[in-house]
Amino acid sequence: RRARLRVKVPEIFREKSALESCFKSYCCVPDPHWPGNSDVQWRIAALARGLGLPMPRPFRAPYIPGLTVLIPHYGEAILMEKKELFHDGRNNVVPLMDWLKQRYESEFSSFVGRMQTAPGRTWPVAGSQWAEYAEEQWNKIGPWSAMRLQTLWRTVAGMCLYHPALQCHFEAQADRTSRLAQPGVWDPSDCFTCLVSMQMYAFFDATQLAHTRRMFAKFPNCLKVAFIAHKNKGLAADADGIHGQQRRRYFSCLIDGSCPDGPDGRKLPRFKIELPGYPILGDGKGDNQNHAIPFMRGPFAQCIDANQGAYFEQMLLLPCVLGEFRSNYRGDGASKRIIGFPEHITSDIGSIGDCAASAEVAFGTILQRSYAALGARMHYGHPDIMNKLYMMQQGGVSKATKTLNLSEDIFAGMDFSLRGEQRKIRHREYFHLAKGRDLGFNTVLGFFSKLASGTGEQVVTRQAFRLGQALHLPEALSFYYAHVGYYFTQFLVSVSMPLLVFVWLLVLLSDCEGDFHMIPKCVPGMEPASEVMARTLGVWFSWLLLLFLIATSLPLFAEVWMEFRLKTALLRLLKQLLTLSPLLFIFQAKIIGHYVVNELRYGGATYVSTGRGLPTDRRPFIGEAADGSGGLKRVGGLYLDYAAIAYYDGIALLSATILVLVAGGLQVREELQDRLVWLLVSLGLTIVSWLFAPFIFNPYQFVYRHFREDLRCLCAFFCEDSGRHWVDWYDRTQLKAGQTWTRSYLDIGFFTSALLITAWYATMNLKVEAFISIFSEFGRARTTHALMLLPPVLLSGAYCVFVPLMEALVGCTGILRRRLRRRSLPGAAAAAGKSALGDVGGTKASREEEQRRLRAAAADDIESAGV
């Protein structure tokens, strides 16, 4: 008789009554069995919630179809090193390692405990004294830190968990009668491949190569790396049919951990496929993904970004996920699918990180769930799983036309939907991956500027045009709201406040004045314009704004409530309000509106590399000062980043508001003044956000030493070398080369400016005509009329004459000579200006500098290909 095996269910999984759950959640009585780590709490809750959702019948080992996880990599960090985590000489900045230790204090204590108890290893009891750690200890701290930052190491470690998860399925429920399950035959690597497409592997330095070798040594043999190699044409080029103007031959190569090392330290490729010319035709990422498609094994592909992660318990659900593609016969609609999944955002560090994570949580869960139900969900790159066979029919997993397909991922979903034939894009909630988002103010806004520019290009594509014709009205409206409409709405919201203040001021100045009552248009007893506007604006801006705030916060609030509890949702919402999240989102709307409209007006969208590090470094106001002198070492700061985008408009809005106050906009009855409170609050938030939001969210902004340095750099920016820095910045950012007339008549701002000038002219003319009617005996009335309308023209002309004269008197004419010399010698002057300015573009310039090494060698190939 077999003995019974009794298993005691852990207390954490015991079913609890509603009264007990409410008592422990809201009565400050913690559950002693519930883990204190927030990440572990989410993992247990997500697994329990996912197991209760409908799932398809899973595949059984060893009949699991093949899956390849594709990770594009350009220059992202692979591993963390000591110089990135701790700077011994920088006492004024908190080391990154201190941030990590404080954020993951219990995990760091466990890590130190494991290191101290490991046999044959010595570990110092140094705590936060990072200078006392030896190089051997930093080699262990680096991977631990990389697993808690947005690094390629963390992404590969998470994706390779598919390998042991498949092995667990095989050991637990494999069909032992199959020949595939015989000893020595089954290998999880036959079902799963983790393919990292390293576009710049051929140009890696020694550190990056060492990190790549550590990945091959650490992770299973399912890890592969695809990269682009090149060589000179050689003598056999004519025989091989190489184009005569092509000077190099390009190859898509595959390496793994078993490949031998070459003489330069790089692994020799196991497979090599020659490409028909220069492979990077777009902005890089789409080409980086598509060139690796020949090395993808199995019928299914999952596109992953290099800032994601995974959890083992979620990887165990892979057979159920692949069951979503199970078809009754070859080619039926069930196999033509893109399956999307939510993401667990792990980068909620700091106020900016928490706001960005909250927006991503709402978009990746409840919004995509709604879009899928309405038929408007597209492919957003990660962590969707798609049928590779059908994606290859439409040109790959991403579109790669330069500028036009800047948002490359969404076009895969748009083309997939346009092909029809029972193709479906679905969203499932039982499977999750981890995701990191941008953490700093500049990186978050840089990311949204890229999305807004990509949306501006997306509007003019044939895919958007054809979807507008093919979709039914409910699906078309959902598609518009979920994609293009959101960005256009942000523009309308950001431009509505200045336009409203202008109309308010125009109505106030057009009102009847007390001395002009004899004019027929001004009848006695007419209600003042200030009260008319106060009554109208009081209806538009009232307590109903609270409903607008609730509506915008409701998706996140509902999702956090469903995933955790009501108390957590309320605390998170209150925390964001107290950390000035409205200022961030107002400024974000301004950035989005600026870039999406400028893209429609001018075009020229470019890839923005935002970076994914912690925001521990301070962004200067206008540049970095040179050591030991009053000059500038590097130009670039918050003022130059957002002057033309937000600061100028903020000053204009502030000036218009002051004019409204001076014109008597608040001189109304007491009951009407109360109605204007909500409008003044909205105006104040907008002005403060547009003028001060970048400085409020900038680390170490209000330290006096940095303020003094910013003031010195500001003086050097305008005065050093006859204002060279300011002139170069103005020429580069404001005076863009192009067809002036073409831009003028297509520029929306041109027509808006003409409308405003016309309205002001009409108002001024009305006042002057009233003045002439009253003082008709004044002989020079007509002359006065002309003189009152000419100052804008006369003063502008006088200014244009006065400035060159002052430049000649104070010796600033060297600027003009340099500008003329730069026009005559554009190549040399541009190179000199670039070397003098240094890294003006930040991360974008560094990316372009790195990419130039590959592009320069292929310039003739691009020209011959007609790109």
C-alpha positions in Angstrom: 0.0 0.0 0.0 1.5 3.3 -1.1 2.0 6.0 1.5 0.2 9.2 1.1 2.2 12.3 0.5 0.8 15.2 2.5 1.7 18.6 1.4 1.1 21.6 3.6 0.1 24.7 1.7 2.1 27.7 2.8 0.2 30.3 4.8 0.7 32.9 2.1 -1.5 30.8 -0.3 -4.3 30.1 2.2 -7.6 31.4 1.2 -8.6 34.4 3.2 -12.1 35.9 3.8 -13.0 39.3 2.6 -13.2 40.6 6.2 -9.7 39.3 7.0 -8.2 40.8 3.8 -9.8 44.2 4.4 -8.6 44.2 8.1 -5.0 43.4 7.1 -5.0 45.9 4.2 -6.6 49.0 5.7 -6.3 48.6 9.5 -2.5 48.9 9.6 -2.1 45.2 10.6 0.6 43.7 8.4 0.4 40.1 7.3 3.5 38.4 8.8 3.5 35.8 6.0 3.4 38.4 3.2 6.9 39.3 1.8 8.1 42.8 2.4 9.9 43.1 -1.0 7.6 45.0 -3.4 9.0 43.2 -6.4 8.2 39.8 -4.9 4.8 41.0 -3.9 4.0 41.9 -7.5 5.4 38.6 -8.9 3.2 36.5 -6.6 0.1 38.6 -7.3 0.7 38.7 -11.1 1.2 34.9 -11.2 -1.9 34.3 -9.2 -3.9 36.7 -11.3 -2.6 35.2 -14.5 -3.5 31.7 -13.6 -7.1 32.7 -13.0 -7.4 34.1 -16.6 -8.5 32.1 -19.6 -5.5 30.3 -21.3 -5.3 28.1 -24.4 -4.3 24.5 -24.2 -0.5 24.4 -23.8 1.9 22.5 -26.0 3.5 19.4 -24.5 7.2 18.7 -24.4 9.0 17.8 -26.6 6.5 19.0 -29.2 7.0 22.7 -28.4 7.4 24.8 -31.5 10.5 26.9 -31.9 10.8 30.5 -30.6 13.5 33.1 -31.1 13.8 36.1 -28.9 15.4 39.0 -30.9 17.2 41.7 -29.0 18.6 44.6 -31.0 21.7 46.2 -29.5 23.6 49.3 -30.6 25.6 50.9 -27.8 23.7 50.2 -24.7 25.6 49.1 -21.6 26.2 45.4 -21.3 27.7 45.2 -17.8 28.4 47.8 -15.1 31.9 48.6 -14.1 33.5 50.4 -11.1 34.0 53.6 -13.0 30.3 53.8 -13.8 29.2 52.9 -10.3 31.6 54.8 -8.2 33.9 57.8 -8.8 36.5 58.2 -6.1 37.2 61.9 -6.9 33.6 63.1 -7.2 32.6 64.0 -3.7 29.9 66.4 -4.8 27.7 63.8 -6.5 26.1 60.8 -4.9 27.6 57.6 -6.4 25.3 55.4 -8.4 26.2 52.5 -6.1 24.8 54.4 -3.2 21.5 54.8 -5.0 21.4 51.1 -5.8 22.2 50.1 -2.2 19.5 52.3 -0.8 16.9 51.2 -3.3 17.7 47.5 -3.0 19.0 47.4 0.6 17.6 44.0 1.5 18.8 42.5 -1.7 22.3 43.9 -1.3 22.5 42.5 2.2 21.5 39.1 0.9 24.1 39.5 -1.9 26.9 40.3 0.6 25.8 37.4 2.8 26.2 35.0 -0.1 29.5 36.4 -1.0 30.8 36.2 2.5 29.7 32.6 3.0 30.9 31.3 -0.4 33.8 28.9 0.0 37.2 30.1 -1.0 36.2 33.7 -1.3 37.0 36.7 0.9 34.6 39.6 1.1 35.4 42.8 3.1 33.0 44.1 5.7 33.1 47.6 4.2 29.5 48.5 3.8 29.3 51.7 1.8 33.0 52.4 1.8 33.3 51.6 -1.9 36.9 52.6 -2.2 37.9 49.6 0.0 36.5 47.0 -2.4 39.1 45.3 -4.5 38.9 44.7 -8.2 37.8 41.1 -7.6 34.8 42.3 -5.6 33.8 44.8 -8.2 33.7 42.0 -10.8 30.9 40.5 -8.6 29.2 43.8 -7.9 29.0 44.6 -11.6 26.6 41.8 -12.6 24.5 42.4 -9.4 24.2 46.1 -10.3 23.5 45.3 -14.0 20.6 43.1 -12.9 19.0 46.1 -11.3 19.6 48.6 -14.1 18.6 48.8 -17.7 21.4 46.8 -19.2 21.8 44.1 -21.9 23.0 41.7 -19.2 19.7 41.9 -17.4 17.7 41.4 -20.6 19.7 38.4 -21.8 19.6 36.9 -18.3 15.8 37.2 -18.2 15.2 35.9 -21.7 17.5 32.9 -21.2 15.1 31.8 -18.4 13.1 30.3 -21.2 15.8 27.6 -21.4 15.4 26.2 -17.8 11.6 26.7 -18.0 11.4 24.4 -21.1 13.6 21.9 -19.3 11.2 21.9 -16.3 8.3 21.2 -18.6 10.2 18.4 -20.2 11.1 16.8 -16.8 7.5 17.3 -15.5 5.2 16.3 -18.3 7.2 15.1 -21.4 5.9 12.4 -23.7 8.5 9.8 -22.9 7.3 7.6 -25.8 8.4 10.1 -28.4 11.8 9.7 -30.1 12.4 13.4 -29.4 12.3 12.7 -25.7 14.9 10.0 -25.7 18.2 10.5 -23.7 20.7 12.6 -25.6 18.1 13.9 -28.1 16.1 16.5 -26.2 17.7 19.9 -25.9 15.8 23.1 -24.9 18.1 25.1 -27.3 16.5 23.3 -30.2 13.2 25.0 -29.2 14.5 28.3 -28.0 17.1 30.8 -29.3 18.1 34.1 -27.7 19.5 36.1 -30.6 21.2 39.4 -29.8 21.6 41.5 -32.9 24.8 43.6 -32.1 25.0 46.0 -34.9 28.4 47.5 -33.7 30.1 44.3 -32.6 32.7 44.7 -35.3 33.7 48.1 -33.7 33.6 47.0 -30.0 36.4 48.0 -27.8 38.2 45.7 -25.4 35.8 46.3 -22.6 32.7 45.5 -24.7 34.3 42.4 -26.1 35.1 41.2 -22.6 31.5 41.8 -21.5 30.3 39.8 -24.5 32.6 36.9 -23.7 31.3 36.9 -20.1 27.7 36.6 -21.5 28.7 33.6 -23.6 30.3 32.0 -20.5 27.5 32.8 -18.1 24.3 31.9 -20.1 23.3 28.7 -21.9 24.2 27.8 -25.4 20.9 29.1 -26.7 22.5 32.6 -26.7 23.6 33.7 -30.2 24.9 37.0 -31.5 24.3 38.4 -35.0 26.3 41.3 -36.3 27.3 43.1 -39.5 30.8 42.7 -40.8 32.5 44.2 -43.9 35.6 43.9 -45.9 37.1 45.3 -49.1 35.8 44.0 -52.4 39.0 42.0 -53.3 39.9 40.6 -56.7 36.9 38.3 -57.0 34.3 41.1 -56.8 33.7 41.3 -60.6 33.2 37.5 -60.7 30.8 37.6 -57.8 28.7 40.4 -59.5 29.5 43.2 -57.0 28.5 46.6 -58.3 31.4 48.6 -59.7 30.8 51.6 -57.4 30.5 49.5 -54.3 33.8 49.6 -52.4 33.1 47.2 -49.6 31.2 43.9 -49.1 28.9 43.5 -46.2 28.0 40.3 -44.4 25.4 39.3 -41.8 27.3 37.0 -39.4 26.3 34.7 -36.5 28.5 33.7 -33.6 28.0 31.8 -30.3 30.0 30.7 -27.3 31.7 27.8 -29.1 33.1 29.9 -31.9 36.9 30.4 -31.7 38.5 33.8 -31.1 40.1 35.6 -33.9 43.4 37.5 -33.8 41.7 40.8 -32.8 39.8 39.2 -29.9 36.5 38.9 -31.8 34.9 35.5 -32.4 35.0 34.1 -35.9 31.5 33.7 -37.4 29.9 30.3 -37.6 27.6 31.5 -40.5 28.0 34.4 -42.9 25.5 35.7 -45.4 26.6 38.4 -47.9 24.2 41.4 -48.1 23.4 43.2 -51.3 25.0 46.5 -50.3 25.1 48.8 -47.4 22.6 47.4 -44.9 21.7 50.4 -42.8 19.2 52.3 -44.9 17.0 53.6 -42.1 17.6 54.9 -38.6 19.4 51.8 -37.5 17.1 49.7 -35.3 14.8 48.3 -38.0 17.8 47.3 -40.2 19.5 45.8 -37.1 16.4 43.6 -36.5 15.8 42.6 -40.1 19.3 41.6 -41.0 19.2 38.9 -38.2 16.0 37.3 -39.4 17.8 34.5 -41.4 19.3 33.3 -38.1 16.0 33.1 -36.3 15.0 29.5 -35.6 11.4 28.3 -35.4 8.2 29.8 -36.7 7.7 32.3 -33.9 9.6 35.5 -32.9 9.5 37.8 -29.9 11.0 41.3 -30.3 12.5 42.6 -27.1 14.3 45.9 -26.3 17.6 45.9 -24.5 16.1 47.4 -21.3 13.7 44.5 -20.4 13.8 41.6 -18.1 11.8 38.5 -17.2 10.8 36.2 -14.3 11.1 32.4 -14.2 7.5 31.8 -13.1 6.3 33.8 -16.0 8.5 31.8 -18.4 6.8 28.6 -17.3 3.7 29.9 -19.1 5.4 29.9 -22.5 3.7 26.6 -23.8 0.3 28.3 -23.1 1.4 31.5 -24.9 2.4 29.5 -28.0 -1.0 27.8 -27.8 -2.5 31.1 -28.9 -1.2 30.2 -32.4 -2.5 26.7 -32.6 -4.3 26.2 -35.9 -6.7 23.5 -37.2 -5.1 23.4 -40.6 -2.2 25.0 -42.4 -2.7 28.7 -43.2 -5.9 29.2 -41.3 -6.6 32.5 -39.4 -5.6 31.2 -36.0 -1.9 31.1 -36.9 -1.9 34.7 -38.4 -1.7 36.5 -35.2 0.3 39.0 -33.2 -0.1 38.4 -29.4 0.7 41.3 -27.1 1.3 41.2 -23.4 1.6 43.7 -20.6 4.8 44.8 -19.0 5.9 45.2 -15.4 7.6 48.6 -15.2 10.6 48.4 -12.8 12.0 51.9 -13.2 9.8 53.8 -10.8 12.8 55.5 -9.1 12.4 59.2 -8.3 9.5 61.5 -9.2 10.2 61.5 -12.9 10.7 57.8 -13.0 7.5 57.2 -11.2 5.5 59.4 -13.5 7.0 57.8 -16.6 6.4 54.3 -15.1 2.8 55.2 -14.3 2.2 56.4 -17.9 3.7 53.2 -19.2 1.7 51.0 -16.9 -1.5 52.6 -18.0 -0.6 52.3 -21.7 0.7 48.7 -21.5 -2.3 47.3 -19.6 -5.7 48.9 -19.5 -5.3 51.1 -22.7 -3.9 48.3 -24.9 -6.6 46.0 -23.5 -9.2 48.6 -24.7 -7.5 49.1 -28.0 -7.5 45.4 -28.7 -11.2 45.1 -28.0 -11.9 48.1 -30.3 -9.7 46.8 -33.1 -7.1 49.6 -32.9 -4.1 47.8 -31.2 -1.0 47.7 -33.3 2.5 46.2 -32.8 4.6 48.2 -30.4 7.8 46.1 -30.5 7.8 44.5 -27.1 7.0 42.0 -25.8 4.7 40.9 -28.6 5.1 37.4 -30.1 4.4 37.0 -33.8 4.4 34.4 -36.5 7.7 35.0 -38.2 6.6 33.3 -41.4 3.9 35.9 -42.0 6.1 38.8 -40.9 8.7 37.9 -43.5 6.0 38.2 -46.2 5.7 41.9 -45.5 9.4 42.8 -45.4 10.4 41.9 -41.8 9.4 42.7 -38.2 10.1 46.5 -38.7 10.0 49.0 -41.5 13.4 50.7 -42.1 12.9 53.6 -44.4 14.9 56.5 -43.0 12.9 59.3 -41.3 9.6 58.0 -42.6 9.7 54.9 -40.4 11.2 56.5 -37.3 8.6 54.7 -35.2 9.6 51.4 -36.9 7.6 48.9 -34.8 4.1 50.2 -35.4 4.3 49.7 -39.2 4.6 45.9 -38.7 1.2 46.0 -37.1 -0.2 48.4 -39.7 1.0 46.2 -42.6 -0.2 43.1 -40.8 -3.7 44.6 -40.4 -3.8 45.8 -44.0 -3.1 42.3 -45.4 -6.4 41.0 -43.9 -7.1 37.3 -44.5 -8.2 36.8 -40.8 -5.1 38.4 -39.4 -5.7 39.4 -35.8 -3.7 41.4 -33.2 -4.7 40.4 -29.7 -3.7 41.3 -26.1 -3.4 38.8 -23.3 -2.9 39.5 -19.6 -1.7 36.3 -18.1 2.0 36.6 -19.3 4.3 39.5 -18.2 7.8 40.7 -18.9 9.8 43.4 -17.0 10.4 46.7 -18.6 12.6 49.7 -17.7 11.7 53.3 -18.7 13.6 56.5 -18.9 14.3 58.1 -15.5 15.6 61.7 -16.1 13.7 64.8 -17.2 15.7 65.2 -20.4 15.6 61.5 -21.3 11.8 61.2 -20.8 11.1 64.3 -22.9 13.7 63.1 -25.5 11.8 59.8 -25.8 8.5 61.6 -26.3 10.1 64.0 -28.8 11.1 60.9 -30.8 7.5 59.4 -30.6 6.0 62.8 -31.6 8.3 63.2 -34.6 7.6 59.6 -35.6 3.9 60.2 -35.4 4.2 63.3 -37.6 5.9 61.1 -40.2 3.4 58.3 -39.7 0.5 60.6 -40.7 1.9 61.0 -44.3 2.5 57.2 -44.9 0.5 55.1 -47.2 -0.3 52.7 -44.4 -2.1 55.4 -42.5 -4.0 56.4 -45.6 -5.0 52.9 -46.5 -6.1 52.1 -42.9 -8.3 55.2 -43.0 -10.0 53.8 -46.0 -10.2 50.2 -44.9 -11.3 50.4 -41.3 -14.9 50.8 -40.3 -15.8 54.0 -38.5 -15.6 52.7 -34.9 -12.2 51.1 -35.6 -11.0 54.1 -37.5 -11.9 56.5 -34.6 -10.2 54.1 -32.1 -7.1 54.0 -34.3 -7.0 57.8 -34.5 -7.5 58.3 -30.8 -4.9 55.6 -29.8 -2.2 57.0 -32.1 -2.2 60.2 -34.1 -5.1 61.8 -32.3 -3.4 61.7 -28.9 -0.4 63.8 -30.2 -2.6 66.3 -32.1 -4.6 66.7 -28.9 -1.5 67.5 -26.9 -0.7 70.2 -29.5 -4.2 71.7 -29.2 -4.0 71.7 -25.4 -0.6 73.4 -25.4 -1.7 76.1 -27.9 -5.1 76.7 -26.4 -4.0 78.7 -23.3 -2.0 81.3 -25.2 -4.7 81.7 -27.8 -7.3 82.1 -25.0 -5.3 84.8 -23.2 -4.8 86.6 -26.5 -8.6 86.7 -27.2 -9.2 87.8 -23.7 -6.8 90.7 -24.1 -8.2 91.6 -27.5 -11.7 91.8 -26.1 -10.6 93.9 -23.2 -8.8 96.4 -25.5 -11.7 96.5 -27.8 -14.1 97.6 -25.1 -15.7 101.1 -24.9 -13.5 103.5 -22.9 -15.0 106.0 -20.5 -14.0 109.1 -22.5 -15.5 107.8 -25.8 -19.1 107.4 -24.9 -20.2 109.7 -27.7 -19.1 107.1 -30.3 -22.3 105.3 -31.6 -20.9 101.9 -30.9 -20.7 102.6 -27.2 -24.2 102.9 -25.8 -24.9 103.7 -22.1 -25.5 100.7 -19.9 -23.5 98.3 -22.0 -21.9 95.5 -19.9 -18.1 95.9 -19.7 -16.0 93.5 -21.7 -14.2 92.3 -18.5 -17.4 91.0 -17.0 -18.5 89.4 -20.3 -15.2 87.5 -20.5 -15.3 86.7 -16.8 -18.7 85.1 -17.1 -17.7 83.2 -20.3 -14.3 82.0 -18.9 -16.0 81.1 -15.6 -18.2 78.6 -17.5 -15.2 77.1 -19.3 -12.9 76.9 -16.3 -14.8 75.7 -13.3 -14.8 72.9 -10.8 -15.4 70.6 -13.8 -11.7 70.7 -14.3 -11.5 68.3 -11.4 -13.5 65.8 -13.5 -10.9 66.3 -16.3 -8.1 65.5 -13.8 -9.9 62.4 -12.6 -10.6 61.3 -16.2 -6.9 61.5 -17.1 -5.8 59.7 -13.9 -8.5 57.1 -14.0 -6.7 54.5 -16.2 -3.7 54.3 -13.9 -5.8 54.5 -10.8 -8.1 51.6 -11.9 -5.1 49.5 -13.0 -3.2 49.9 -9.7 -6.4 49.2 -7.8 -7.0 46.0 -9.7 -3.4 44.8 -9.4 -2.9 45.8 -5.7 -5.5 47.5 -3.6 -7.4 50.8 -3.2 -5.0 52.1 -0.6 -2.0 51.6 -2.9 -3.8 53.4 -5.8 -4.7 56.4 -3.6 -1.2 56.7 -2.1 0.4 56.5 -5.6 -1.9 59.2 -7.0 -1.3 61.4 -4.0 2.4 60.9 -4.2 2.4 62.0 -7.8 0.4 65.1 -7.1 2.7 66.1 -4.2 5.8 65.6 -6.4 4.5 68.2 -9.0 3.6 65.7 -11.7 1.1 68.2 -13.2 4.1 70.4 -14.1 5.8 67.5 -15.8 2.8 66.5 -17.9 2.1 70.1 -18.9 5.6 70.5 -20.1 5.4 67.1 -21.8 2.3 68.2 -23.7 4.2 71.3 -24.9 7.1 69.1 -26.1 4.9 66.7 -27.9 2.8 69.4 -29.6 6.0 71.2 -30.7 7.6 68.2 -32.3 4.6 66.7 -34.0 3.6 70.0 -35.6 7.2 70.8 -36.6 7.5 67.4 -38.2 4.4 68.1 -40.4 5.8 71.5 -41.2 9.5 70.7 -41.9 10.1 67.0 -41.7 13.5 65.6 -41.0 12.8 63.4 -38.0 15.9 61.7 -36.5 16.5 59.0 -34.0 17.0 60.2 -30.4 19.2 58.1 -28.2 17.9 59.0 -24.7 20.0 56.8 -22.4 18.6 54.7 -19.6 20.8 55.6 -16.6 19.8 56.9 -13.2 19.3 60.7 -13.2 22.2 61.5 -10.8 24.0 64.0 -12.9 23.1 67.6 -13.1 22.3 69.3 -16.4 24.0 72.7 -16.6 22.1 75.9 -17.5 23.9 76.8 -20.6 27.2 74.9 -20.6 30.2 73.5 -18.6 32.9 75.9 -17.5 36.5 75.2 -18.3 38.7 74.5 -15.3 40.8 77.5 -14.1 39.3 80.0 -16.5 36.1 81.9 -17.2 35.5 80.2 -20.6 33.3 77.5 -21.7 34.5 73.9 -22.1 31.3 72.5 -23.6 28.1 74.2 -24.8 24.8 72.6 -24.0 22.3 72.9 -21.2 18.7 73.3 -20.1 18.3 76.8 -21.6 19.5 75.8 -25.0 17.5 72.6 -24.9 14.1 74.3 -24.4 14.5 78.0 -25.2 12.8 77.9 -28.6 10.3 75.2 -27.5 9.0 76.5 -24.2 10.8 79.4 -22.6 9.9 82.0 -25.2 6.3 80.9 -25.2 6.3 81.0 -21.5 7.6 84.5 -21.4 5.0 85.6 -24.0 2.2 84.0 -22.0 3.4 85.6 -18.8 3.6 89.0 -20.6 0.1 88.6 -22.1 -1.3 87.7 -18.6 0.3 90.8 -17.1 -1.3 92.9 -19.9 -4.7 91.3 -19.2 -4.3 92.4 -15.5 -3.2 95.9 -16.5 -6.2 96.2 -19.0 -8.6 95.5 -16.2 -9.3 91.8 -16.8 -9.9 91.2 -13.1 -11.9 94.5 -12.4 -15.2 92.7 -12.2 -17.8 92.1 -9.5 -16.9 89.9 -6.6 -19.1 87.0 -7.6 -17.4 87.0 -11.0 -13.9 87.1 -9.5 -14.6 83.8 -7.8 -15.3 82.3 -11.2 -11.9 83.2 -12.5 -10.0 81.3 -9.8 -9.8 78.1 -11.8 -8.6 80.0 -14.9 -5.9 81.7 -12.9 -4.8 78.4 -11.4 -4.6 76.9 -14.9 -2.6 79.9 -16.2 -0.3 79.8 -13.3 0.5 76.1 -13.7 1.1 76.6 -17.4 3.4 79.5 -16.9 5.4 77.9 -14.1 5.7 74.6 -16.0 6.9 76.2 -19.3 9.4 78.4 -17.5 10.7 76.4 -14.5 9.8 72.7 -14.9 13.3 71.7 -16.4 15.0 73.4 -13.4 12.6 72.0 -10.8 13.3 68.4 -11.9 17.0 68.9 -12.4 19.2 67.2 -9.8 21.3 69.6 -7.6 19.7 72.6 -9.3 19.5 74.8 -6.2 23.0 74.4 -4.9 24.7 77.8 -4.7 28.0 76.6 -6.1 26.3 75.3 -9.3 24.3 78.6 -9.6 27.5 80.6 -9.5 29.0 78.4 -12.1 25.9 78.7 -14.4 26.1 82.5 -14.1 29.7 82.5 -15.2 28.9 80.2 -18.1 26.0 82.4 -19.1 28.3 85.4 -19.3 30.9 83.4 -21.3 28.3 82.1 -23.7 27.4 85.7 -24.8 30.7 87.5 -24.3 33.6 85.0 -24.9 35.3 85.4 -28.2 32.9 88.2 -29.4 29.8 86.0 -28.8 31.0 83.1 -30.9 29.1 80.5 -28.9 25.8 82.3 -29.2 26.2 83.0 -32.9 27.1 79.4 -33.6 24.1 78.1 -31.6 21.8 80.6 -33.3 23.0 79.6 -36.8 22.7 75.9 -36.1 19.3 75.9 -34.4 17.4 79.0 -35.7 18.8 79.7 -39.2 18.1 76.4 -40.9 18.9 76.1 -44.6 16.0 75.5 -46.9 13.6 77.1 -49.4 12.3 80.1 -47.6 9.2 80.7 -49.7 8.2 77.0 -49.5 8.5 76.9 -45.8 6.7 80.3 -45.4 3.5 79.5 -47.2 3.3 76.0 -45.7 4.1 77.2 -42.1 1.0 77.1 -39.9 2.7 79.6 -37.6 2.9 82.1 -40.5 -0.9 82.1 -40.9 -1.4 82.3 -37.2 1.0 85.2 -36.9 -0.7 87.0 -39.8 -4.1 86.5 -38.1 -2.9 87.9 -34.8 -1.2 90.9 -36.4 -4.3 91.7 -38.4 -6.5 91.5 -35.2 -4.2 93.9 -33.4 -4.1 96.2 -36.4 -7.9 96.3 -36.5 -8.1 97.1 -32.8 -5.5 99.8 -32.9 -7.1 101.3 -36.0 -10.5 101.4 -34.2 -9.0 103.4 -31.3 -7.2 105.8 -33.6 -10.4 106.4 -35.7 -12.3 107.1 -32.5 -9.6 109.6 -31.4 -9.8 111.4 -34.8 -13.6 111.5 -34.6 -13.5 113.2 -31.2 -10.6 115.6 -31.9 -11.6 116.4 -35.5 -10.3 120.0 -35.1 -6.8 118.7 -34.6 -5.1 119.4 -37.9 -2.5 116.7 -37.7 -4.8 113.9 -36.9 -4.1 111.9 -40.0 -0.4 112.3 -39.5 -0.7 111.1 -35.9 -2.7 108.1 -37.3 0.2 107.1 -39.5 2.8 107.7 -36.9 1.0 105.5 -34.4 0.9 102.6 -36.8 4.4 102.8 -38.1 6.6 102.2 -35.0 6.7 98.4 -35.5 8.2 98.9 -38.9 10.4 102.0 -38.1 11.8 100.5 -34.9 12.5 97.2 -36.5 14.4 99.0 -39.3 16.2 101.2 -36.8 17.3 98.1 -34.8 18.7 96.4 -37.9 20.8 99.5 -38.6 21.8 100.1 -34.9 23.1 96.6 -34.2 25.8 96.5 -37.0 26.9 100.0 -36.0 27.3 98.9 -32.3 29.2 95.8 -33.4 31.6 97.9 -35.4 32.1 100.3 -32.5 32.8 97.6 -29.9 34.9 95.4 -32.2 32.4 92.5 -32.7 32.7 92.5 -36.5 34.8 89.3 -36.3 31.5 87.4 -36.0 30.4 88.7 -39.4 33.8 87.8 -40.9 33.6 84.3 -39.5 30.1 83.8 -40.8 31.1 84.9 -44.3 34.2 82.7 -44.2 32.1 79.7 -43.1 29.8 80.3 -46.1 32.8 80.3 -48.5 34.4 77.2 -46.8 31.5 75.2 -45.5 33.3 72.0 -44.8 36.3 73.4 -43.0 34.3 75.9 -41.0 31.7 73.3 -40.0 34.5 71.0 -38.8 36.2 73.8 -36.9 32.9 74.9 -35.3 32.1 71.3 -34.3 35.5 70.8 -32.7 35.2 74.1 -30.8 31.8 73.4 -29.5 32.5 69.9 -28.4 29.7 67.5 -27.7 26.8 69.9 -28.1 24.2 67.3 -28.9 24.7 65.2 -25.8 23.7 61.5 -26.3 22.5 62.1 -29.8 25.9 63.6 -30.9 27.7 60.7 -29.4 25.5 58.2 -31.2 26.1 60.0 -34.5 29.8 60.1 -33.8 29.9 56.3 -33.2 27.7 55.6 -36.2 29.9 57.7 -38.4 32.6 55.1 -38.3 30.5 52.7 -40.2 28.7 55.2 -42.4 31.8 57.0 -43.6 33.3 53.8 -45.1 30.0 53.1 -47.0 29.4 56.6 -48.4 30.0 55.6 -52.0 27.8 52.5 -51.5 24.9 54.7 -50.4 25.4 57.0 -53.4 25.5 54.1 -55.8 22.3 52.6 -54.3 20.5 55.9 -54.7 19.6 56.2 -51.0 
